[in-house]
Amino acid sequence: MKVPQVAIVGRPNVGKSSIFNWLAGRRLAIVDNMAGVTRDRLTYLMQAGNRFFEIVDTGGMGVTDADNLTRQIEEQINAAMDSADLILFVVDAQAGQITHDDEISRRLRYVNKPILCVANKADSPKWDAEAEGFYRLGRGRVIPCSATCNRNRDELLDEITQRLPAFNVHPDAQTDDADPDAQPAIEEPTMKLAIVGRRNVGKSTFVNTIAKADRMIVSEVPGTTRDSVDVRFELDGKAFVAIDTPGLRRSVSIRTDIDFYGSHRAKRSIRRADVVLLFFDATEKISRVDKQLASYIADNYKPCVFVVNKWDLVHPRVPTERWVAHVRESFPSMWHVPIAFITGETGKNVKALLNHAQMLFKQSQERVSTSELNQLVQYALARQGPPLHKNRRPKIYYATQVGSQPPTIVLMCNHPEAFSEQYRRYLLSVFRDRLKFGEVPIKLYLNRRSSRDDRDASESTVNQVEGGE
């Protein structure tokens, strides 16, 4: 069941990405005064009243790309218009009608779809008369609005929903009191998967492979992807979202606003993902940027898979064991993270990678009973007790899991500061070996037990202790 799509098109610098962010209510697309910033299609699932639809941001029509990617950008624009049910033709009310707008209007005459002309930058009513001058460019009324001044958003959304095709609900899915015009809720994705890494490690190629479409521009030019782009795909009947991200550079190499915002978007994608795939190029060694990315993933407690891409270019000349050793030496504190070897261009081992990512997501949601956890703590203490601290033996009274995604465990003890980092790592290793979430990050807190709390892991009453979120 296809979700209606609304494609936003127009010449460079009329505010298409600003309109996209404004309608979405989120800062999703990079907005910059430099022309040609947007290259790939960005999509966002909107709800207006009882209607769901996707808005699609596109690059500027007729832009001459500095990296010779003009053809690819145009292909992305054409793909967005081909799949759209409604096209928003955005113009600049303050700049007025220029030759470039006329050229785009002639191009849109051959598009047999509803087109709504949106005059952006009409910051106040005094610009509405200027906006009316664009009437002949659209197919109906012109909507003057301002993404910057938050003007006429509801009016624009009303026009969009009125022009979207009627949603046909299967008669078997309706009840007697169902609204015939209502659109059923869109299936939420099972998992959000962020694909991150340095430039040119094959992230966009991988996304195109799993989406089974040329969804992202792929080229040898470093920095081709500038935005974080959500791409919905299906696997075994389930819906997923892959978040393609800009390739990161060393901090000292970030010289432009585009680089800065691209880095910011990539990090935000990590924070909102359920699982992160950190890509490496099998033909290159792990770099400082890779280590910085891994550190950011670990700091945010995200389940992760180390993905060695382009494996077909080096195997069997380079044995798998050598790359495994290289990864483990580079990330000694992330020894629990699984490693996958794939060829994103051909799809080799991609299905196994996605299945493993689902397994990690499931692990991050697991909970363990308080009684089982305390038995494990007793085992860990018996096997290796904490070292003395100021001639006193630190003591753990009991443990409980208080959250998931990531699994979060609290140990109530007498002196939290007495437990060294080395002993905390030992406890984490025991938890990983014995619990259901051995391959995902675990948050471990050691808290001082209050004087009124007389619970102990060895007492039966601890079985009744349940952690809250």
NORCORQUI-V902260 format. One line per field, one symbol per residue. phi: phi as a letter, one per 30 degrees, with the letter a starting at -180 (. if undefined). psi: psi as a letter, one per 30 degrees, with the letter a starting at -180 (. if undefined). burial: b if it has 16 or more other ideal C-beta (glycine too) atoms within 10 Angstrom, else e. A space follows every 10 residues. Layout:
# NORCORQUI-V902260
phi->???
psi->???
burial->???
This chain:
# NORCORQUI-V902260
phi->.ddebbccbl ddicjdddde ddddibdccd cbdddiddbd dcbbdcbbic ccaccbdbdd didcddchce dddddddddd ddcdcacccc bcdddidbed dddddddddc cdbdbcdccd iddbedcddd dddceddcbk dccdabddch cidddddddd ddcdddccce edcccdcddd cdcdeddddd accccblddi cjdddddddd dhaddbdbad ddiedccdcd bdbcbhiccb bccdbdddbd edcdcbdddd dddddddddd dcddbcccdb cddbddcdde dddddddddc hcebbdccci dddbdcecde eddedddddd bddcddddcb cbbddcidid dddddddddd ddedcdbbdd dddddddedd dddaddddbh ibcdbcdaba dcabhdebcc cdbdbeddcd dddddddddd dddccdbdcb dbdbcccddd ddccdbddcd dddcdbdcd
psi->jkkkkjkjll lkgfgeeeee eeefgliekk klfkkgekel kklkjlkjbg kklkkjkllk kgkjkfghge eeeeeeeeee eeflfkkjjk ljeeflklee eeeeeeeffg jilkkkkjjl giflfffeee effgeffaia lkjkljeegh kgeeeeeeee eeflkkkjkk effklegkjf fkklkkkkke kkjkjlalkh fgeeeeeeef fhlifkkklf kkgekflkkk jklkkhgkkl kkjklkkllk effjfleeee eeeeeeeeee eglekkjjkl kffllkleee eeeeeeeefg hkkkkjjjlh ffffkgejke eeeeeeeeef iffhffklkk jljeefgkge eeeeeeeeee eeefflkkle eeeeeeeeee eeejlklkjh gkjkkkellk kfllilkkkk jklejeffjl eeeeeeeeee eeeflfhfgl kkkkkjkkkl ffjglkfflf ffffkkkl.
burial->eebbbbbbbb bbbbbbbbbb bbbbeeebbb bbeebbbbbb bbbbbbeeee bbbbbbbbbb bbbebeeebb ebbbebbebb beebbbbbbb bbbeeebeeb beebbeebee beebbbbbbb bbbeeebbeb beebeebbbe ebbbbbbeee bbeeebbebb bebbeebebe eeeeeeeeee eebeeeeebb bbbbbbbbbb bbbbbbbbbb beeebbbbee eebbbbbbbb bbbeeeeeeb bbbbbbbbbe eeeeeeebbe bbbebbbbbb eebbbbbbbb bbeeebeebb eebbebbeeb bbbbbbbbbb beebeeeeee eebeeebeeb beebebbbeb bbbbbeeebb eebbebbbeb bebbeeebeb eebbbbbeeb eeeeebeeee eeebebbbbb bbebbbbbbb bbbeebebbe eebeebbbeb beeebebebb bbebebeebe eeeebbbeee ebeebeeee
